[in-house]
Amino acid sequence: EFGPPGAGPPAAADQPAVWRPNLRAFVAKVNQRRWRVECSAAERRRVRLALLEQCEKCGEPADQMPRSILRAVAKAMAAPGSGVRPAVMLGLVKVAPAYEDAEGRSDLRDLMEEALAPQPAALACAKSWLPGILLVVWIFMAPGLYCPLAGWSFLEAMYFGVMVVSSIGAPDLVPPPELQVLTVAYVLAGAALLAWTVAA
């Protein structure tokens, strides 16, 4: 089966030499697929549309896009006013070989979904900061509530707000009995905001 009769299988020492280049190429492709090109959602949409248009123009299916199409689109989008940063296209051209088959063709959908990583929108970034901002605003509400209603100074009310919201407590400052309901609501809302901030 392996050669002339009686020759036997190839020596074990010969086998790794045959597989080594293929293994190196495979590991390089796997490592390359870990790379992500950061872009905005709008840039990702523009690149996808430009690649689809170029595939249609050249009569190539999008699931077997040749490397030449990607390079042509990258060159066209390098011009100012394309709406895509040059670094995005350069990164995409660099990472694209990891998604190519033996004939140098890649699936556009795989390339777009796996290689391009849209950055979170401004709203998503704001959501991560929102709990902390609300907690600080809530602590600063203490002087607005307790200065006029309890007759405390600004520093006393701030101290009370920080101590109560952080669940340490302020035994040296006790609001008047008529403000107990307000104080309970302030403490519960502050504790909820603190828990939300820590969880975020």
N, C-alpha and C positions, 0 to 999 in steps of 0.2 A: 504493500500500500504506500510506503514512504520512499520507495526507490527500488533498486535492483533486489531480487530475492536474496534473503539472508543478510541484507545490509542493516535491517532494524530501523528504529526511529532515529531522528537526528539527535545528536548529543544535546543534553540539557544546557550546556554552556552556549550552544549556538542559538537557542530559542530567544533569550532576552534581547540579543542584538537585532533580531528581526522586528520585535515589538516595540523596542525603545522609542524610535521616532514617532510611531503612531500614538503611543502613550503620552509623549511630550506634547504632541499637537492637541490631543484630547484634553489634557490638563490645562493647556494654554487657553483653549476655547471655553472651558468651564470657568476659569478665572476671569476671562474677558466678559463673560455673561454676567458677572457680578457687578460690573461697572454700570452706573446709571448716569445718564446725561440729564442734569437738572434744567428744566424749562418751565415756562408758564403754560397754562392750559391753552391759551390763544396761540402760542408758538407751536405747540404740539399739533393743534388743529390745522394751522397753515402748512406745516411740513407734510402732514398726512395728505391734505388736499393736493399739494404740489406734486407729491410722489404718485398719487392716483392719476392725476392729469397726464403726467409724463408717461406712465405705464400705458394709458389709453392711446396716447399719441404714437407711441412706439409699437403698439399692438402686443404688449407683453401682459400676461396675467399678473395680478397683484400678489398672488401667493407664490410666484416664482420670479420675483423682480431681480434682474441682473444688476451687478455692481455699477455698471456704467450709468444706469438711470439715477442711482443715488448720487453719484459724483456730479452728474449734469445738474441735478436739482441743487446740490450743495453749492456749485459754482454760480448758479443763477441767484440763489438766495444770499450770496455773499455781498451782493450789491446793497448799498444803503437804501432804506425805505422798504425793504422786504418784510419787515415786521418780525424777523427772526434774528437773534444775535448770532454772529459768526461762530462763537464758541459752541453753540448748540449744534450747528451743522458739522463743525469740525469734530466734535465729540461723537456724533452719530456715525460719521464716516469711519472714525477710528474703531468704534465698537461693532460696526456692522459685520465684519468677517466672522465674528463669533456666532452669527445667526445664519451663515451661508451653508449651503450643502456642498457636495463635491464639485458641482459645476459652477460655483460662485454665485448662486441665486439664493435669495432669502425671501421669507414670507413677510410681507409688509405689516400684517397684523401683529405678528410676533415682535417684530422690530419696534413698532410703535408702543405696544403695551408693556414690553419688558425693558427696552433700552432707554426710553424717554420717561423720566420721572417728573411729573408736574409738581411744581412747588405749591405749598398750600397758599390759598388765596388770602388776601388781607383779612377777610372775615374770620377765617380759621385761626389765624394768628391772634386776632383780637379775642376770640373765644378762650384761648389759653390764658390770656391776661385778665379776663373779665372778673373771675372770682377774687383775685387779689385787689383789683381796683375797687370793687364793691366793698370789700372788707375795710380798706382804708377809708373810704367814704363813710361807711357805717360808724367807724370809730370817731371820725370827725363830726358825726351827727350828735355825739354826746354833749359837747358844749352848746350846740344849738338847742338841745332839749333841756339840759339841766341848769344852764346859766340863768335863763329867765324864770324857769319853773321852781328850781330849788335854791336859787340865789347863790350858786357856787361861782368861783372864779373860773376863767378859761382853763388854767392849769389843773385845777381840781377836777373839772369835768373831763378833761383829756385823760388824766390819770385814772379816773373811774372807768372811762370807756375802754382804755387799754387793758386794765386789770380784769374787768368783767368779761370782755370778749375773749381774752386769752385764757379764761377759766381759772385765773389765779385768785381773783376776788379782791375786794377792797374793804376790809373790815373797819378801817378808820373813817370811811366815807359812807354814810347811810342816807339814802334819799328819804324825804318826808313820807309818812304813811299814805298820803293821798296820791303819791306817784308809784305805788307798788305795782299796779297793773301795767303801767307804762314801762317800769323797770323790768318786769318779768318778760314782757314782749321784746324789749331791747336785748335782754340777755339771750333769749331763745333764738332770735333772729341772728344775733352775733355768733352764737355757737354754730348755727347752721352754715353761716358764711365761712366761718373758720374751717369747718369740716369740708366744705366744698373746695376751699382754697388748698387745703392739704391734699385732697383727693386729686385735684387737677395738677 
